[in-house]
């Protein structure tokens, strides 16, 4: 059995997958795209017995960042995002108004990430692959040794993410 944990909970009105990547040996976890319903994500962490160290997002659409502020406030977790999505993040209140859904306060970015950055998870690394198209700062997260790729909204089963929102680009995708 691998020491890697890849679990998710589907949250919010857009039914987004919020991921917990964990390492059983160290007990560490990373939250990826905590989009909404922080209590559901907290319950998943408790069930898994893992302690999150940071939040790493694939992009900044409201359904992917809605619970980040909670984890910053409740657990003091740092938040990492690609700078190409700065406008999307700063526009979080507008995103909520556009879709008629309440949003949390705009989270503070603790580190802007870039293509090729690597982040620890126990004794393995999560590699950032910048994949613009769905959003300018869209990224995939790759655990090379485990052959696990989290694509955010870059890829879907049998499809790809939308490119018709501001900053989206079919050619880049």
C-alpha positions in Angstrom: 0.0 0.0 0.0 1.3 3.4 -0.9 1.8 6.1 1.7 0.1 8.6 -0.6 -3.4 9.7 0.2 -5.5 11.2 -2.6 -9.1 11.9 -1.3 -11.6 14.5 -2.2 -15.0 15.9 -1.2 -17.4 17.5 -3.7 -18.6 20.8 -2.4 -20.6 23.9 -3.2 -23.3 24.8 -5.7 -20.9 24.1 -8.6 -20.0 20.7 -7.3 -16.2 21.2 -7.3 -13.8 18.6 -6.0 -11.7 19.8 -3.1 -8.7 17.5 -2.6 -6.6 16.4 0.3 -3.2 15.1 -0.6 -1.6 13.3 2.3 1.4 11.3 3.4 0.5 8.5 5.8 4.1 8.3 7.2 4.4 11.9 8.2 0.7 12.6 8.8 1.0 15.7 6.6 -1.5 16.9 4.1 -1.9 19.6 1.5 -5.3 21.1 0.6 -5.8 21.6 -3.1 -8.6 23.8 -4.3 -10.7 24.1 -1.1 -13.7 25.6 -2.9 -16.5 25.7 -0.3 -18.0 23.9 2.7 -15.0 24.0 4.9 -16.7 21.8 7.5 -16.9 19.0 4.9 -13.1 19.4 4.2 -12.4 19.5 7.9 -14.4 16.3 8.4 -12.4 14.6 5.6 -9.1 15.7 7.3 -10.4 14.3 10.7 -11.4 11.0 9.1 -8.0 10.6 7.4 -6.1 11.7 10.6 -4.0 14.2 8.6 -2.7 17.7 9.5 -2.7 20.2 6.6 0.5 22.3 6.1 -0.6 24.6 3.3 -3.2 25.3 0.6 -2.1 25.0 -3.1 -4.6 26.1 -5.7 -4.8 25.2 -9.4 -6.6 28.5 -10.2 -8.7 31.2 -8.6 -12.3 30.7 -9.8 -14.7 31.1 -6.9 -15.6 27.4 -6.7 -11.9 26.6 -6.1 -11.0 29.3 -3.5 -14.2 29.8 -1.5 -12.9 28.0 1.6 -9.3 29.2 1.5 -9.9 32.1 3.9 -11.4 29.7 6.4 -8.3 27.6 6.5 -6.1 30.7 6.7 -8.1 32.0 9.7 -8.9 28.7 11.5 -5.5 26.9 10.9 -3.1 29.6 9.9 -2.3 27.8 6.6 -0.3 29.6 4.0 -1.9 29.9 0.5 -0.1 29.5 -2.8 -1.4 30.5 -6.2 0.0 31.5 -9.6 0.2 35.3 -10.2 -1.7 34.9 -13.5 -4.9 34.5 -11.5 -4.4 37.6 -9.3 -7.3 39.4 -11.0 -9.6 36.4 -10.6 -8.7 36.3 -6.9 -9.1 40.0 -6.3 -12.4 39.8 -8.2 -13.8 37.1 -5.9 -16.7 39.4 -4.7 -17.6 40.2 -8.3 -17.6 36.4 -9.1 -20.0 35.8 -6.3 -22.4 38.6 -7.6 -22.2 37.3 -11.1 -23.4 33.8 -10.0 -25.6 34.9 -7.2 -23.7 33.0 -4.5 -22.2 34.3 -1.3 -18.4 34.4 -1.1 -15.9 34.5 1.7 -13.3 37.3 2.1 -10.6 37.4 -0.5 -7.7 35.2 0.9 -4.2 36.6 1.2 -1.6 34.9 -1.1 1.5 34.0 0.9 3.5 32.9 -2.1 3.1 33.3 -5.8 4.0 30.0 -7.5 5.6 29.4 -10.9 6.0 26.6 -13.4 8.5 24.1 -12.0 8.1 25.0 -8.4 8.2 22.1 -6.0 6.4 21.7 -2.7 7.0 19.1 -0.1 4.5 16.5 1.0 6.2 14.1 3.5 9.2 12.7 1.5 7.7 13.4 -1.9 7.3 16.5 -4.0 4.4 18.2 -5.7 5.5 19.8 -9.0 3.7 22.8 -10.4 3.0 22.7 -14.2 1.7 26.0 -15.5 -1.2 25.2 -17.8 -2.9 28.4 -18.9 -6.0 28.4 -21.0 -8.9 27.9 -18.5 -7.4 30.8 -16.6 -4.2 32.7 -17.2 -2.7 31.3 -14.0 -4.1 27.8 -14.3 -1.7 25.0 -13.0 -1.7 21.3 -12.8 0.0 19.6 -9.8 2.1 16.5 -10.5 3.4 13.9 -8.0 5.8 12.4 -10.5 6.9 9.3 -8.5 3.3 8.4 -7.8 2.1 9.2 -11.3 -0.7 11.4 -10.0 -1.8 14.6 -11.7 -4.4 17.0 -10.3 -5.6 19.1 -13.2 -8.0 21.5 -11.6 -10.3 22.6 -14.5 -7.7 22.2 -17.2 -9.0 18.7 -18.0 -12.2 16.9 -17.3 -13.2 13.3 -18.1 -13.6 13.4 -21.9 -13.4 17.2 -22.0 -11.4 20.3 -21.1 -12.1 23.4 -19.0 -14.0 26.4 -20.3 -12.1 29.1 -22.1 -14.9 31.6 -22.6 -14.4 33.5 -19.3 -12.1 36.6 -19.2 -8.5 35.5 -19.6 -9.4 32.1 -21.0 -7.7 31.0 -24.2 -8.5 28.0 -26.3 -5.1 28.3 -28.1 -3.2 28.3 -24.8 -5.3 25.4 -23.5 
